[in-house]
Amino acid sequence: MIFRGRAGNIRATRRHPSGAREPSDPAREDDLKAQLKPAIAPAWSAAESAELYGIKSWGAGYFDLSDDGNVAVSVPFNGARARVALLDIIAGMQQRGLAMPVLLRIENILDAQVSLLNEAFARAMSQLAYGGGYRGVFPIKVNQQCQVIEEIARFGARYGHGLEAGSKAELLIALASMEPASGYIICNGYKDTEFITLGLQALKLGYKCFFVLETPTELPIVLETSRALGIRPMLGVRVKLSARVSGAWNESSGDRSIFGLTTAQIVELIDALKAADMLDCLQLLHYHLGSQIPNIREIRSGVLEAARYYADLRQEGAALGYLDLGGDEYCLDVVEAIMSVLDPQGIAHPTIVTESGRATVAYSSVLLFNILDVTRFEPGQVPPPQPKEHELIGNLRDTLKSVNPRNLQECYNDALYYRGEIRDLFKRGQIRLRELSLAENIFLEIVSTIVRRLGDVKRKPPGLDGLEQSLSDIYYGNFSVFQSLPDVWAIDQVFPIMPVHRHTEQPTRQAIIADITCDSDGKIDQFIGSRGIRKTLPVHPLVDGEPYYLGVFLVGAYQETLGDLHNLMGDTNVVSVRINEDGTFDFVREMSGDSIADVLSYVEYQPQSLLEQFRKTAEQAVREGRVSVAERQAVLESFAASLRGYTYYED
Ligand SMILES: *Cc1c(COP(=O)(O)O)cnc(C)c1O
């Protein structure tokens, strides 16, 4: 039997411990209170929740739990930290009429990550007496949103942090967002004459704009355009990695990598540049390690290979001064590895460039949504046997009675068998719906009894793997996986997700999360726990009349523009906050999500003509006497209001 609905208030049961009380004289009452104190104090603490959800391991210090049970954002200020509860930010959103779901951006975190990266390299370089400098660039494709790029450009200027552009559109963003002197612009991706012309003209304005050659065919276009404009380019070359890496993106390494030039193509490039008297234009070596490399040994081996290319290209006469390594973690090892190759050959240390995307922006965004409803898979009370019950139902009852720790697998198999038989009888019209429903209920009671007993056995029968999950709740969230968490659906990415409040109560339910797209892929059923991936998320029972909010964390990279309009769920509302040193916060930017009219126009409908068409239908109904004029007005107003409305569930 499936129960859909809201559960009782767990607070009410815990705050009133059972046991007789004798309310007599006040002194005794106080005594009694003192005695009861341990029972009244919450049986669950925020610290236990912190452990359960692993927030310390993925929160990077930006997210933690306050003692009063709230997930808080914590950002650094001159050695100290300022903290704000997400629930307080949600309250601020509500006051401003911004409905759930909302994508929350925390600008301080973006700034902090840019600082962290630049300062980590600065520290490593000074510690190792490295002769070159460091320049980070943010790959625009990781989050192209104007608010994000503007903030990186503004805050990053103090470090000379630049942007990486992989297309013409992204080059336009880079040029418009940065001052010429503030940082580098690294152009990757296929480049046509228009792209190259603009980049060369930007050089004239003082931008340090590198073209990274990814294929041999780009060179003639660059040479021709630069000759025609009389501007010498700043060139880079991307080499194919031979060091194979084992991370998620291993297709981007090895001989079959789709990116970069082979050694033969590099030799041809050098000869062609020499012939054109432009070898001095080749200044940057691009060797993208990717940020998904799981271990330091592979990073080191990649960097060593890159440094070898660098040294040999220098020996060939290229005026290299920049080594672009794509990824960025483990900066001490990276710097050290480069020096270990170049120092013996007396080659000056290059400016190290990295293109850190995910790590720069992931932490700064949180998707917040409310839970709309719950489905529980729980047996109802099993009624006592009736006189003329079908024999198979009796068999199920016997199975239920016989469950014990030694026969769990056997009981489960029996229950499955009897239920199958009963379902067949129903299909053949030999039993009625009420009998089938009774059988299903006893079956569910057997399964939940088995699941309870599983806790008592040392070795779980392998055939019962996943049985617990089959009983977990479904929590329906007001969001779309396809729009807001496309990587959950496309590449099974696991994002940290947890309730943002009520962590002084034990989360007693286990759930998977379904979205509101009514698509069977619109769900989240893998979660981060303190000990690896888990199949259900611990959550609290809903309390009638109280909203329940979940946050999905680390969603600042890639999720926004990869999202799609599945079921015509549009962009969510977006809010950027800045946390102040005194623990207050400001709403610095707000963007309303798509209205229904917006998403309809994306798929080529004209909202105005839809309304016109519908008006004609309604008018016809008036003519035929099926509705009154007032009713016509009411339905047209509903239609128009829906066009203006949010695509998500509105209260
Ligand atoms: C996507 C991309 C990056 C960013 O990689 P992350 O894994 O997000 O850090 C860097 N450089 C290039 C060329 C890219 O295409």
The ligand as a Tripos MOL2 file, in Angstrom:
@<TRIPOS>MOLECULE
LIG
   15    15     1     0     0
SMALL
NO_CHARGES

@<TRIPOS>ATOM
      1 C1         36.6170   23.2680  -19.9540 C.3       1 LIG1
      2 C2         37.9910   23.7210  -20.0110 C.ar      1 LIG1
      3 C3         38.6640   24.0460  -18.8330 C.ar      1 LIG1
      4 C4         38.0400   23.9470  -17.4780 C.3       1 LIG1
      5 O1         38.1250   22.6930  -16.9320 O.3       1 LIG1
      6 P1         37.5880   22.4600  -15.4430 P.3       1 LIG1
      7 O2         37.5590   21.0000  -15.3280 O.co2     1 LIG1
      8 O3         36.2200   23.0490  -15.3460 O.co2     1 LIG1
      9 O4         38.5170   23.1440  -14.5320 O.co2     1 LIG1
     10 C5         39.9430   24.5240  -18.9660 C.ar      1 LIG1
     11 N1         40.5430   24.6640  -20.1640 N.ar      1 LIG1
     12 C6         39.9080   24.3280  -21.3140 C.ar      1 LIG1
     13 C7         40.6200   24.4940  -22.6050 C.3       1 LIG1
     14 C8         38.6260   23.8470  -21.2780 C.ar      1 LIG1
     15 O5         38.0120   23.5310  -22.4210 O.3       1 LIG1
@<TRIPOS>BOND
     1     1     2 1
     2     2     3 ar
     3     2    14 ar
     4     3     4 1
     5     3    10 ar
     6     4     5 1
     7     5     6 1
     8     6     7 2
     9     6     8 1
    10     6     9 1
    11    10    11 ar
    12    11    12 ar
    13    12    13 1
    14    12    14 ar
    15    14    15 1
@<TRIPOS>SUBSTRUCTURE
     1 LIG1         1 GROUP 0 **** ****
